[in-house]
Amino acid sequence: MTRSLPAAVLWDMDGTLVDTEPYWMAAETPLVESFGGTWSHEQALGLVGLGLEDSARIFQNAGVRLAVHEIIDHLTDEVMRRLAETGVPFRPGARELLAELKAAGVPTALVTMSMRRMADHVVNLMDFDAFDLVVAGDDVERPKPFPDPYLQACAALGVDPLDTIAIEDSPNGLRSAVASGAVSLGVPLMLPLEGVGAHALWPTLEGRTLDDLIALHRTHRSSENVTAVSAP
């Protein structure tokens, strides 16, 4: 029996593909403190998966007297500097699964709320041609948790969102993926994902393969089709 491949697999970046959330948090605290404020770990967690413009406004409310674009540029520069020093900190299993997708000819997109220069920086540091498309935070009008980033990626790839899989680590990201219609896979890192609406939650991508993604997509699309046919 031939395998029915997903039309595309769409990846979040920070926290899903690469473990950069600690880099962001390490940049946030000194920024707030430089303006005399305080910044807690709980506040930092509240920004995970949030669009950078929305995050910047939260920093302004915490006392950072900079324009939104200045805050975004400062944090992005700091994270890019850390990446240049350390290389790409892939999450367990992410590189291997992504490489298998590429070898099988499955289209892939990086769908991130980081700025494009940051996303391109990560992609350029990778040691293989990983993505067919990058949709970044400054490419969309409405960020996650709106569905727009994933819908935009699907439109650019010429695929139906229903035929794709989206992989996310944060509640805001998952809400975006679910709202787009993609089969949504949660791989939590810093925040729990129960009750957000994911089709499946995997504790890690380590050891997971393309066959696992095919089974995930087949199971959930088949069950939804049965529900639709059975509905009165």
N, CA, C and O of each residue as an XYZ file, in Angstrom:
928
protein
N       0.850     -1.192      0.000
C       0.000      0.000      0.000
C       0.886      1.242      0.000
O       1.834      1.331      0.781
N       0.578      2.204     -0.877
C       1.367      3.423     -0.954
C       1.008      4.350      0.196
O      -0.125      4.374      0.675
N       1.991      5.100      0.617
C       1.760      6.054      1.692
C       1.159      7.331      1.122
O       1.623      7.834      0.099
N       0.140      7.852      1.773
C      -0.466      9.117      1.369
C       0.197     10.235      2.168
O      -0.078     10.413      3.355
N       1.066     10.978      1.506
C       1.844     12.000      2.198
C       0.993     13.233      2.475
O       0.105     13.558      1.687
N       1.250     13.923      3.581
C       0.599     15.218      3.784
C       1.043     16.187      2.692
O       2.151     16.078      2.168
N       0.180     17.127      2.354
C       0.501     18.092      1.299
C       1.654     18.996      1.704
O       2.386     19.488      0.845
N       1.823     19.218      2.996
C       2.930     20.018      3.517
C       2.980     19.840      5.021
O       1.980     19.496      5.652
N       4.148     20.074      5.588
C       4.299     20.125      7.039
C       4.827     21.501      7.395
O       5.841     21.953      6.862
N       4.126     22.157      8.302
C       4.380     23.550      8.665
C       4.945     23.595     10.079
O       4.349     23.066     11.017
N       6.093     24.229     10.216
C       6.821     24.222     11.491
C       6.859     25.601     12.127
O       7.223     26.581     11.476
N       6.487     25.676     13.388
C       6.861     26.828     14.195
C       8.374     26.768     14.412
O       8.985     25.710     14.258
N       8.975     27.904     14.770
C      10.426     27.923     14.944
C      10.829     27.900     16.418
O      11.287     26.871     16.914
N      10.663     29.024     17.125
C      11.155     29.139     18.498
C      10.406     28.184     19.419
O       9.192     28.297     19.594
N      11.135     27.254     19.999
C      10.541     26.304     20.930
C      10.055     25.023     20.287
O       9.856     24.024     20.979
N       9.859     25.029     18.969
C       9.392     23.836     18.262
C      10.528     23.215     17.464
O      10.923     22.075     17.704
N      11.045     23.978     16.516
C      12.194     23.514     15.731
C      13.491     23.700     16.503
O      14.333     22.803     16.550
N      13.644     24.868     17.105
C      14.883     25.205     17.816
C      14.550     25.683     19.227
O      13.527     26.331     19.450
N      15.417     25.358     20.164
C      15.192     25.695     21.573
C      15.808     27.059     21.866
O      16.822     27.169     22.556
N      15.172     28.093     21.326
C      15.681     29.460     21.493
C      14.930     30.255     22.554
O      15.308     31.387     22.855
N      13.877     29.685     23.121
C      13.124     30.450     24.120
C      14.023     30.950     25.256
O      13.853     32.088     25.691
N      14.987     30.137     25.760
C      15.869     30.681     26.804
C      16.684     31.886     26.337
O      17.027     32.748     27.147
N      16.998     31.956     25.043
C      17.745     33.099     24.516
C      16.894     34.367     24.595
O      17.376     35.432     24.982
N      15.621     34.231     24.221
C      14.722     35.379     24.306
C      14.590     35.842     25.759
O      14.676     37.035     26.051
N      14.381     34.893     26.656
C      14.200     35.253     28.059
C      15.454     35.905     28.633
O      15.364     36.828     29.443
N      16.615     35.426     28.216
C      17.870     36.001     28.701
C      18.057     37.430     28.205
O      18.752     38.225     28.837
N      17.437     37.754     27.075
C      17.532     39.118     26.552
C      16.493     40.048     27.177
O      16.704     41.259     27.252
N      15.381     39.484     27.621
C      14.276     40.310     28.109
C      14.572     40.950     29.459
O      14.339     42.144     29.647
N      15.082     40.165     30.392
C      15.275     40.679     31.752
C      16.220     41.879     31.801
O      15.859     42.888     32.407
N      17.419     41.825     31.192
C      18.300     43.003     31.220
C      17.676     44.221     30.562
O      17.922     45.352     30.982
N      16.866     43.999     29.528
C      16.216     45.129     28.866
C      15.282     45.848     29.829
O      15.346     47.070     29.965
N      14.420     45.099     30.492
C      13.477     45.719     31.429
C      14.229     46.363     32.595
O      13.905     47.476     33.007
N      15.221     45.670     33.118
C      15.966     46.192     34.268
C      16.760     47.448     33.914
O      17.004     48.289     34.780
N      17.162     47.581     32.659
C      17.911     48.778     32.258
C      17.063     50.040     32.345
O      17.599     51.148     32.374
N      15.745     49.880     32.388
C      14.834     51.012     32.553
C      14.245     51.052     33.965
O      13.253     51.740     34.209
N      14.855     50.317     34.884
C      14.441     50.360     36.278
C      13.293     49.457     36.631
O      12.761     49.552     37.737
N      12.889     48.584     35.734
C      11.758     47.704     36.007
C      12.197     46.328     36.459
O      13.390     46.058     36.601
N      11.231     45.467     36.681
C      11.499     44.072     37.036
C      10.758     43.178     36.065
O       9.732     43.557     35.502
N      11.296     41.986     35.879
C      10.723     41.048     34.898
C      10.842     39.643     35.462
O      11.942     39.171     35.749
N       9.699     38.974     35.621
C       9.687     37.654     36.245
C       9.651     36.552     35.193
O       9.352     36.791     34.023
N       9.963     35.345     35.641
C       9.884     34.183     34.753
C       8.444     33.975     34.277
O       8.217     33.578     33.134
N       7.484     34.240     35.147
C       6.078     34.070     34.777
C       5.688     35.059     33.686
O       4.944     34.713     32.768
N       6.192     36.294     33.784
C       5.916     37.264     32.723
C       6.534     36.823     31.406
O       5.924     36.960     30.345
N       7.739     36.298     31.481
C       8.405     35.813     30.271
C       7.619     34.678     29.624
O       7.482     34.633     28.401
N       7.103     33.761     30.442
C       6.316     32.657     29.900
C       5.068     33.161     29.190
O       4.605     32.546     28.229
N       4.524     34.273     29.658
C       3.326     34.821     29.043
C       3.544     35.303     27.618
O       2.578     35.499     26.879
N       4.789     35.496     27.222
C       5.098     35.970     25.871
C       5.374     34.835     24.896
O       5.482     35.073     23.693
N       5.489     33.617     25.384
C       5.835     32.490     24.513
C       4.753     32.308     23.455
O       3.578     32.129     23.777
N       5.161     32.357     22.193
C       4.230     32.175     21.089
C       3.469     33.417     20.692
O       2.643     33.368     19.780
N       3.727     34.535     21.357
C       3.023     35.785     21.065
C       3.767     36.553     19.991
O       4.992     36.470     19.903
N       3.036     37.306     19.168
C       3.655     38.149     18.163
C       4.566     39.188     18.806
O       4.292     39.663     19.909
N       5.649     39.541     18.115
C       6.644     40.434     18.706
C       6.109     41.847     18.951
O       6.517     42.494     19.916
N       5.225     42.326     18.117
C       4.668     43.663     18.353
C       3.831     43.673     19.635
O       3.916     44.608     20.432
N       3.032     42.637     19.824
C       2.254     42.541     21.063
C       3.190     42.419     22.264
O       2.944     43.021     23.309
N       4.263     41.638     22.115
C       5.234     41.500     23.206
C       5.888     42.833     23.513
O       6.070     43.185     24.679
N       6.244     43.580     22.473
C       6.909     44.868     22.680
C       6.022     45.829     23.467
O       6.520     46.585     24.301
N       4.732     45.806     23.214
C       3.817     46.682     23.956
C       3.765     46.277     25.434
O       3.620     47.128     26.312
N       3.883     44.990     25.694
C       3.926     44.535     27.086
C       5.193     45.050     27.758
O       5.158     45.443     28.924
N       6.300     45.053     27.042
C       7.531     45.611     27.598
C       7.389     47.110     27.853
O       7.899     47.620     28.850
N       6.711     47.805     26.971
C       6.466     49.232     27.201
C       5.664     49.430     28.481
O       5.955     50.333     29.265
N       4.660     48.594     28.691
C       3.867     48.688     29.912
C       4.688     48.348     31.154
O       4.354     48.762     32.264
N       5.780     47.577     30.949
C       6.671     47.240     32.062
C       7.737     48.309     32.288
O       8.613     48.156     33.139
N       7.651     49.394     31.517
C       8.549     50.515     31.751
C       9.642     50.729     30.734
O      10.447     51.647     30.890
N       9.702     49.905     29.687
C      10.751     50.068     28.672
C      10.387     51.248     27.773
O       9.411     51.189     27.025
N      11.168     52.305     27.849
C      10.868     53.541     27.123
C      11.547     53.541     25.752
O      12.427     54.351     25.463
N      11.108     52.617     24.940
C      11.568     52.513     23.562
C      10.359     52.294     22.664
O       9.317     51.824     23.118
N      10.503     52.636     21.390
C       9.447     52.366     20.421
C       9.332     50.860     20.191
O      10.270     50.107     20.455
N       8.182     50.437     19.699
C       7.946     49.014     19.452
C       9.037     48.429     18.569
O       9.576     47.365     18.874
N       9.367     49.111     17.481
C      10.361     48.554     16.563
C      11.744     48.515     17.203
O      12.547     47.643     16.872
N      12.035     49.433     18.102
C      13.332     49.422     18.780
C      13.441     48.230     19.743
O      14.495     47.603     19.846
N      12.359     47.932     20.432
C      12.352     46.767     21.328
C      12.538     45.485     20.528
O      13.333     44.620     20.896
N      11.795     45.371     19.431
C      11.900     44.176     18.596
C      13.318     44.019     18.051
O      13.881     42.925     18.075
N      13.884     45.111     17.564
C      15.236     45.054     17.005
C      16.259     44.662     18.063
O      17.154     43.858     17.801
N      16.125     45.232     19.261
C      17.083     44.927     20.328
C      17.037     43.444     20.700
O      18.076     42.788     20.774
N      15.845     42.922     20.931
C      15.719     41.514     21.331
C      16.172     40.578     20.211
O      16.854     39.584     20.457
N      15.787     40.907     18.986
C      16.184     40.080     17.850
C      17.698     40.054     17.701
O      18.283     38.998     17.459
N      18.333     41.211     17.845
C      19.797     41.275     17.746
C      20.460     40.398     18.803
O      21.437     39.703     18.520
N      19.925     40.434     20.019
C      20.514     39.649     21.097
C      20.393     38.151     20.838
O      21.341     37.398     21.063
N      19.230     37.722     20.366
C      19.039     36.300     20.098
C      19.903     35.857     18.913
O      20.485     34.773     18.942
N      19.987     36.681     17.887
C      20.822     36.349     16.738
C      22.294     36.255     17.143
O      23.035     35.416     16.631
N      22.702     37.113     18.053
C      24.087     37.054     18.525
C      24.357     35.728     19.223
O      25.399     35.110     19.008
N      23.421     35.295     20.056
C      23.597     34.015     20.748
C      23.622     32.851     19.749
O      24.401     31.912     19.911
N      22.784     32.912     18.734
C      22.757     31.853     17.733
C      24.066     31.788     16.958
O      24.559     30.705     16.643
N      24.627     32.963     16.654
C      25.899     32.995     15.941
C      27.002     32.344     16.772
O      27.933     31.754     16.225
N      26.892     32.454     18.096
C      27.899     31.882     18.988
C      27.722     30.384     19.174
O      28.705     29.651     19.277
N      26.474     29.921     19.218
C      26.202     28.538     19.610
C      25.805     27.621     18.464
O      25.871     26.400     18.607
N      25.392     28.183     17.326
C      24.816     27.364     16.269
C      23.336     27.124     16.515
O      22.743     27.721     17.414
N      22.749     26.260     15.722
C      21.298     26.023     15.792
C      20.990     24.997     16.887
O      21.387     23.838     16.767
N      20.293     25.400     17.944
C      19.961     24.462     19.028
C      18.673     23.691     18.742
O      17.629     23.976     19.328
N      18.755     22.717     17.842
C      17.569     21.946     17.474
C      16.956     21.272     18.694
O      17.663     20.802     19.585
N      15.635     21.237     18.715
C      14.957     20.423     19.707
C      15.116     18.949     19.344
O      15.286     18.624     18.169
N      15.066     18.046     20.334
C      15.299     16.619     20.074
C      14.392     16.081     18.968
O      13.171     16.224     19.020
N      15.013     15.465     17.977
C      14.286     14.825     16.889
C      13.860     15.741     15.768
O      13.448     15.264     14.711
N      13.946     17.055     15.967
C      13.415     17.989     14.970
C      14.220     17.957     13.676
O      13.652     17.883     12.587
N      15.541     18.012     13.798
C      16.353     18.022     12.586
C      16.162     16.738     11.799
O      16.031     16.770     10.576
N      16.147     15.611     12.494
C      16.025     14.329     11.828
C      14.691     14.197     11.090
O      14.648     13.715      9.958
N      13.613     14.623     11.730
C      12.301     14.540     11.104
C      12.210     15.489      9.914
O      11.673     15.129      8.867
N      12.725     16.680     10.073
C      12.709     17.646      8.977
C      13.509     17.130      7.788
O      13.073     17.256      6.643
N      14.667     16.554      8.049
C      15.490     16.008      6.966
C      14.771     14.857      6.259
O      14.873     14.725      5.039
N      14.046     14.025      7.008
C      13.295     12.934      6.388
C      12.182     13.468      5.496
O      11.942     12.937      4.411
N      11.509     14.511      5.949
C      10.458     15.132      5.128
C      11.034     15.631      3.814
O      10.459     15.409      2.748
N      12.172     16.308      3.897
C      12.788     16.846      2.692
C      13.203     15.721      1.746
O      13.013     15.828      0.534
N      13.763     14.649      2.290
C      14.198     13.530      1.458
C      13.015     12.864      0.758
O      13.153     12.339     -0.346
N      11.848     12.891      1.410
C      10.648     12.281      0.836
C       9.909     13.217     -0.110
O       8.927     12.814     -0.734
N      10.367     14.459     -0.226
C       9.733     15.414     -1.125
C       8.496     16.083     -0.570
O       7.707     16.645     -1.330
N       8.304     16.035      0.751
C       7.158     16.704      1.369
C       7.477     18.191      1.518
O       8.474     18.534      2.153
N       6.665     19.080      0.953
C       6.924     20.517      1.114
C       6.906     20.919      2.587
O       6.128     20.390      3.380
N       7.767     21.853      2.933
C       7.865     22.318      4.312
C       7.879     23.839      4.346
O       8.395     24.492      3.438
N       7.304     24.390      5.410
C       7.330     25.834      5.616
C       7.668     26.119      7.069
O       7.257     25.392      7.973
N       8.418     27.181      7.277
C       8.691     27.694      8.614
C       7.728     28.844      8.847
O       7.727     29.821      8.097
N       6.907     28.732      9.887
C       5.873     29.728     10.169
C       6.129     30.260     11.568
O       5.773     29.621     12.558
N       6.744     31.423     11.647
C       7.241     31.944     12.912
C       6.821     33.383     13.114
O       6.614     34.126     12.154
N       6.697     33.774     14.384
C       6.414     35.170     14.683
C       7.686     35.990     14.904
O       7.609     37.195     15.143
N       8.837     35.356     14.826
C      10.095     36.100     14.809
C      10.197     36.898     13.506
O       9.534     36.585     12.517
N      11.036     37.927     13.527
C      11.220     38.730     12.333
C      11.898     37.906     11.233
O      12.593     36.928     11.509
N      11.680     38.326      9.978
C      12.240     37.568      8.860
C      13.762     37.474      8.941
O      14.331     36.426      8.638
N      14.422     38.547      9.343
C      15.885     38.474      9.387
C      16.346     37.433     10.408
O      17.384     36.795     10.229
N      15.576     37.270     11.469
C      15.880     36.245     12.458
C      15.613     34.850     11.897
O      16.435     33.947     12.048
N      14.464     34.678     11.252
C      14.127     33.380     10.660
C      15.139     32.992      9.590
O      15.604     31.852      9.548
N      15.478     33.943      8.726
C      16.461     33.660      7.674
C      17.818     33.315      8.286
O      18.543     32.471      7.758
N      18.159     33.964      9.392
C      19.424     33.689     10.075
C      19.470     32.242     10.548
O      20.477     31.558     10.365
N      18.381     31.773     11.158
C      18.321     30.386     11.623
C      18.408     29.428     10.438
O      19.163     28.456     10.475
N      17.640     29.701      9.395
C      17.635     28.824      8.219
C      19.028     28.771      7.587
O      19.486     27.703      7.180
N      19.693     29.911      7.505
C      21.017     29.957      6.887
C      22.081     29.236      7.713
O      23.095     28.792      7.174
N      21.847     29.121      9.022
C      22.788     28.394      9.879
C      22.633     26.881      9.779
O      23.516     26.134     10.201
N      21.514     26.429      9.224
C      21.271     24.995      9.120
C      22.136     24.400      8.022
O      22.499     25.083      7.064
N      22.462     23.129      8.170
C      23.419     22.498      7.267
C      22.762     21.767      6.106
O      23.410     20.950      5.451
N      21.482     22.042      5.835
C      20.833     21.513      4.645
C      19.691     22.444      4.258
O      19.261     23.284      5.048
N      19.206     22.281      3.025
C      18.143     23.141      2.505
C      16.821     22.667      3.085
O      16.175     21.770      2.542
N      16.425     23.282      4.198
C      15.367     22.693      5.017
C      13.955     23.096      4.610
O      13.033     22.291      4.740
N      13.760     24.318      4.120
C      12.401     24.837      3.957
C      12.149     25.355      2.547
O      13.008     25.975      1.920
N      10.936     25.075      2.074
C      10.491     25.621      0.793
C       9.986     27.043      0.935
O       9.924     27.786     -0.044
N       9.624     27.424      2.150
C       8.992     28.722      2.369
C       9.216     29.159      3.805
O       9.246     28.335      4.719
N       9.372     30.463      3.996
C       9.411     31.046      5.337
C       8.347     32.135      5.414
O       8.327     33.047      4.588
N       7.470     32.042      6.398
C       6.523     33.106      6.727
C       6.902     33.610      8.110
O       6.857     32.862      9.087
N       7.275     34.883      8.188
C       7.770     35.457      9.436
C       6.791     36.485      9.993
O       5.793     36.827      9.358
N       7.102     36.966     11.192
C       6.190     37.875     11.877
C       5.928     39.163     11.129
O       4.830     39.712     11.210
N       6.922     39.656     10.397
C       6.720     40.901      9.649
C       6.160     40.650      8.256
O       6.100     41.570      7.440
N       5.747     39.413      7.971
C       5.112     39.104      6.689
C       3.596     39.072      6.782
O       2.922     38.990      5.755
N       3.041     39.135      7.993
C       1.597     38.959      8.160
C       0.987     40.178      8.847
O       1.647     40.880      9.612
N      -0.288     40.406      8.551
C      -1.016     41.510      9.185
C      -1.417     41.149     10.615
O      -1.285     41.955     11.536
N      -1.904     39.927     10.780
C      -2.349     39.482     12.104
C      -1.497     38.298     12.537
O      -1.418     37.303     11.816
N      -0.856     38.384     13.701
C       0.045     37.312     14.139
C      -0.730     36.158     14.776
O      -1.946     36.232     14.951
N      -0.008     35.100     15.115
C      -0.583     34.075     15.980
C      -1.056     34.754     17.263
O      -0.352     35.635     17.758
N      -2.199     34.397     17.824
C      -2.990     33.181     17.606
C      -4.004     33.241     16.462
O      -4.781     32.302     16.293
N      -4.018     34.321     15.669
C      -4.870     34.327     14.485
C      -4.368     33.263     13.500
O      -3.187     32.917     13.526
N      -5.238     32.744     12.640
C      -4.808     31.701     11.699
C      -4.004     32.213     10.517
O      -3.461     31.420      9.749
N      -3.921     33.531     10.360
C      -3.347     34.132      9.156
C      -1.975     33.589      8.766
O      -1.764     33.301      7.588
N      -1.021     33.432      9.708
C       0.303     32.958      9.281
C       0.259     31.589      8.602
O       0.935     31.372      7.596
N      -0.531     30.671      9.145
C      -0.626     29.347      8.540
C      -1.414     29.375      7.238
O      -1.069     28.674      6.287
N      -2.459     30.172      7.190
C      -3.221     30.299      5.947
C      -2.357     30.907      4.847
O      -2.438     30.493      3.691
N      -1.541     31.877      5.201
C      -0.650     32.511      4.227
C       0.375     31.503      3.699
O       0.664     31.472      2.503
N       0.918     30.686      4.594
C       1.877     29.668      4.174
C       1.230     28.675      3.209
O       1.817     28.326      2.185
N       0.028     28.227      3.539
C      -0.656     27.267      2.673
C      -0.966     27.874      1.308
O      -0.806     27.211      0.283
N      -1.406     29.121      1.290
C      -1.690     29.783      0.014
C      -0.434     29.884     -0.834
O      -0.481     29.650     -2.041
N       0.690     30.231     -0.216
C       1.944     30.370     -0.965
C       2.423     29.026     -1.504
O       3.007     28.960     -2.585
N       2.174     27.948     -0.746
C       2.570     26.617     -1.200
C       1.557     26.001     -2.155
O       1.845     24.992     -2.800
N       0.371     26.600     -2.250
C      -0.673     26.075     -3.114
C      -1.309     24.808     -2.592
O      -1.653     23.916     -3.367
N      -1.469     24.719     -1.262
C      -2.051     23.524     -0.656
C      -3.252     23.906      0.195
O      -3.365     25.040      0.659
N      -4.142     22.946      0.393
C      -5.293     23.120      1.273
C      -4.832     22.912      2.716
O      -4.207     21.894      3.013
N      -5.125     23.855      3.620
C      -4.720     23.655      5.025
C      -5.172     22.326      5.607
O      -4.482     21.751      6.449
N      -6.329     21.831      5.167
C      -6.839     20.558      5.680
C      -5.916     19.390      5.363
O      -5.959     18.356      6.029
N      -5.078     19.560      4.337
C      -4.183     18.484      3.918
C      -2.793     18.615      4.523
O      -1.881     17.884      4.137
N      -2.619     19.532      5.461
C      -1.300     19.790      6.035
C      -1.265     19.412      7.517
O      -2.292     19.159      8.146
N      -0.040     19.387      8.043
C       0.203     19.210      9.474
C       0.988     20.411      9.962
O       1.957     20.818      9.322
N       0.587     20.980     11.078
C       1.310     22.087     11.707
C       1.836     21.624     13.054
O       1.118     20.984     13.824
N       3.099     21.952     13.338
C       3.751     21.524     14.577
C       4.061     22.751     15.414
O       4.694     23.692     14.936
N       3.612     22.741     16.672
C       3.716     23.917     17.544
C       4.084     23.509     18.965
O       3.858     22.371     19.377
N       4.659     24.461     19.714
C       5.009     24.196     21.109
C       4.253     25.064     22.096
O       4.302     24.799     23.297
N       3.542     26.108     21.626
C       2.917     27.063     22.546
C       1.404     27.101     22.361
O       0.907     26.765     21.286
N       0.660     27.507     23.400
C      -0.791     27.631     23.245
C      -1.195     28.605     22.143
O      -2.090     28.305     21.353
N      -0.544     29.776     22.081
C      -0.900     30.736     21.034
C      -0.636     30.176     19.645
O      -1.447     30.353     18.735
N       0.490     29.503     19.481
C       0.791     28.906     18.195
C      -0.195     27.822     17.815
O      -0.631     27.739     16.667
N      -0.547     26.983     18.792
C      -1.517     25.926     18.509
C      -2.884     26.503     18.140
O      -3.558     25.985     17.250
N      -3.287     27.554     18.810
C      -4.572     28.170     18.469
C      -4.573     28.652     17.024
O      -5.577     28.525     16.323
N      -3.462     29.199     16.586
C      -3.326     29.636     15.198
C      -3.430     28.455     14.251
O      -4.149     28.515     13.253
N      -2.715     27.380     14.559
C      -2.714     26.199     13.699
C      -4.097     25.558     13.635
O      -4.575     25.211     12.555
N      -4.734     25.404     14.784
C      -6.059     24.788     14.834
C      -7.056     25.619     14.034
O      -7.853     25.072     13.271
N      -7.015     26.940     14.205
C      -7.955     27.816     13.506
C      -7.757     27.789     11.998
O      -8.686     28.077     11.242
N      -6.548     27.443     11.556
C      -6.288     27.397     10.117
C      -6.896     26.170      9.461
O      -7.091     26.149      8.245
N      -7.198     25.148     10.251
C      -7.741     23.912      9.717
C      -6.724     22.808      9.561
O      -7.085     21.685      9.212
N      -5.458     23.099      9.811
C      -4.423     22.069      9.702
C      -4.574     21.033     10.807
O      -5.093     21.332     11.883
N      -4.120     19.818     10.537
C      -3.966     18.842     11.616
C      -2.857     19.370     12.511
O      -1.730     19.570     12.058
N      -3.171     19.593     13.769
C      -2.285     20.348     14.653
C      -1.652     19.453     15.698
O      -2.337     18.779     16.467
N      -0.320     19.461     15.709
C       0.465     18.629     16.609
C       1.177     19.509     17.618
O       1.935     20.403     17.242
N       0.940     19.260     18.892
C       1.603     20.001     19.946
C       2.762     19.219     20.525
O       2.631     18.046     20.873
N       3.913     19.895     20.623
C       5.097     19.309     21.252
C       5.552     20.296     22.316
O       6.384     21.158     22.031
N       5.029     20.197     23.539
C       5.233     21.238     24.549
C       6.691     21.360     24.973
O       7.450     20.391     24.980
N       7.048     22.589     25.325
C       8.382     22.858     25.852
C       8.273     23.532     27.208
O       8.648     22.939     28.220
N       7.770     24.753     27.251
C       7.717     25.514     28.502
C       6.314     25.633     29.072
O       6.146     25.925     30.256
N       5.310     25.411     28.239
C       3.929     25.595     28.676
C       3.102     24.361     28.361
O       3.322     23.727     27.330
N       2.147     24.000     29.232
C       1.271     22.865     28.935
C       0.345     23.197     27.774
O      -0.011     24.357     27.566
N      -0.041     22.172     27.019
C      -0.862     22.376     25.827
C      -2.205     21.651     25.907
O      -2.971     21.657     24.943
N      -2.492     21.030     27.045
C      -3.772     20.358     27.184
C      -4.911     21.377     27.092
O      -4.824     22.482     27.629
N      -5.970     20.981     26.404
C      -7.153     21.818     26.328
C      -7.097     22.926     25.304
O      -8.015     23.744     25.235
N      -6.042     22.978     24.501
C      -5.905     24.050     23.502
C      -6.532     23.635     22.175
O      -6.824     24.490     21.340
N      -6.741     22.347     21.971
C      -7.399     21.893     20.753
C      -6.522     21.121     19.795
O      -6.950     20.829     18.679
N      -5.292     20.775     20.197
C      -4.412     20.008     19.324
C      -5.022     18.655     18.976
O      -5.701     18.041     19.800
N      -4.778     18.198     17.760
C      -5.214     16.864     17.384
C      -4.409     15.805     18.119
O      -4.907     14.711     18.385
N      -3.158     16.131     18.448
C      -2.312     15.195     19.184
C      -1.254     15.975     19.941
O      -0.841     17.056     19.521
N      -0.819     15.414     21.063
C       0.294     15.967     21.830
C       1.365     14.887     21.942
O       1.104     13.790     22.434
N       2.560     15.208     21.486
C       3.702     14.313     21.633
C       4.689     14.962     22.589
O       4.958     16.156     22.456
N       5.231     14.235     23.534
C       6.178     14.848     24.470
C       7.475     15.276     23.810
O       8.175     16.153     24.316
N       7.798     14.658     22.675
C       9.033     14.989     21.964
C       8.899     14.513     20.522
O       8.052     13.676     20.212
N       9.741     15.054     19.647
C       9.836     14.557     18.280
C      10.918     13.487     18.147
O      11.069     12.886     17.083
N      11.655     13.253     19.198
C      12.736     12.282     19.139
C      12.185     10.888     18.833
O      11.275     10.406     19.507
N      12.748     10.253     17.814
C      12.297      8.936     17.414
C      11.079      8.930     16.511
O      10.673      7.869     16.037
N      10.485     10.091     16.263
C       9.313     10.169     15.401
C       9.750     10.243     13.937
O      10.808     10.787     13.620
N       8.924      9.688     13.054
C       9.264      9.607     11.641
C       8.122     10.129     10.779
O       7.049     10.480     11.269
N       8.391     10.167      9.482
C       7.355     10.552      8.532
C       6.149      9.631      8.639
O       5.013     10.089      8.519
N       6.373      8.354      8.859
C       5.244      7.431      8.998
C       4.337      7.816     10.166
O       3.121      7.646     10.082
N       4.910      8.327     11.243
C       4.097      8.789     12.373
C       3.225      9.966     11.963
O       2.059     10.039     12.350
N       3.782     10.890     11.181
C       3.004     12.044     10.722
C       1.903     11.609      9.759
O       0.787     12.124      9.813
N       2.217     10.667      8.884
C       1.203     10.146      7.959
C       0.043      9.521      8.738
O      -1.125      9.761      8.428
N       0.379      8.715      9.755
C      -0.659      8.076     10.565
C      -1.491      9.113     11.313
O      -2.710      8.978     11.417
N      -0.833     10.147     11.832
C      -1.542     11.213     12.536
C      -2.537     11.897     11.615
O      -3.696     12.097     11.979
N      -2.079     12.256     10.420
C      -2.953     12.957      9.483
C      -4.100     12.058      9.034
O      -5.248     12.500      8.982
N      -3.802     10.810      8.712
C      -4.835      9.884      8.246
C      -5.889      9.664      9.320
O      -7.085      9.669      9.028
N      -5.456      9.470     10.558
C      -6.390      9.209     11.651
C      -7.355     10.354     11.850
O      -8.562     10.142     11.972
N      -6.832     11.568     11.883
C      -7.707     12.698     12.225
C      -8.525     13.168     11.045
O      -9.662     13.601     11.230
N      -8.000     13.102      9.859
C      -8.813     13.476      8.715
C      -9.888     12.427      8.444
O     -11.004     12.774      8.057
N      -9.567     11.149      8.641
C     -10.569     10.097      8.442
C     -11.694     10.216      9.448
O     -12.864     10.075      9.091
N     -11.352     10.477     10.718
C     -12.382     10.584     11.749
C     -13.269     11.794     11.502
O     -14.472     11.735     11.756
N     -12.702     12.884     11.014
C     -13.504     14.075     10.741
C     -14.421     13.845      9.550
O     -15.553     14.327      9.536
N     -13.942     13.113      8.550
C     -14.788     12.815      7.399
C     -15.968     11.939      7.805
O     -17.083     12.147      7.327
N     -15.736     10.960      8.682
C     -16.805     10.099      9.166
C     -17.835     10.931      9.926
O     -19.040     10.753      9.746
N     -17.353     11.846     10.782
C     -18.254     12.709     11.539
C     -19.097     13.566     10.619
O     -20.294     13.741     10.843
N     -18.465     14.102      9.576
C     -19.187     14.971      8.638
C     -20.266     14.182      7.888
O     -21.371     14.689      7.697
N     -19.961     12.944      7.457
C     -20.921     12.134      6.740
C     -22.068     11.717      7.644
O     -23.211     11.626      7.195
N     -21.769     11.459      8.935
C     -22.777     10.966      9.866
C     -23.663     12.064     10.434
O     -24.729     11.783     10.983
N     -23.234     13.299     10.307
C     -23.977     14.402     10.932
C     -25.346     14.545     10.272
O     -25.457     14.417      9.052
N     -26.396     14.808     11.062
C     -27.735     14.934     10.492
C     -27.883     16.239      9.698
O     -28.951     16.509      9.148
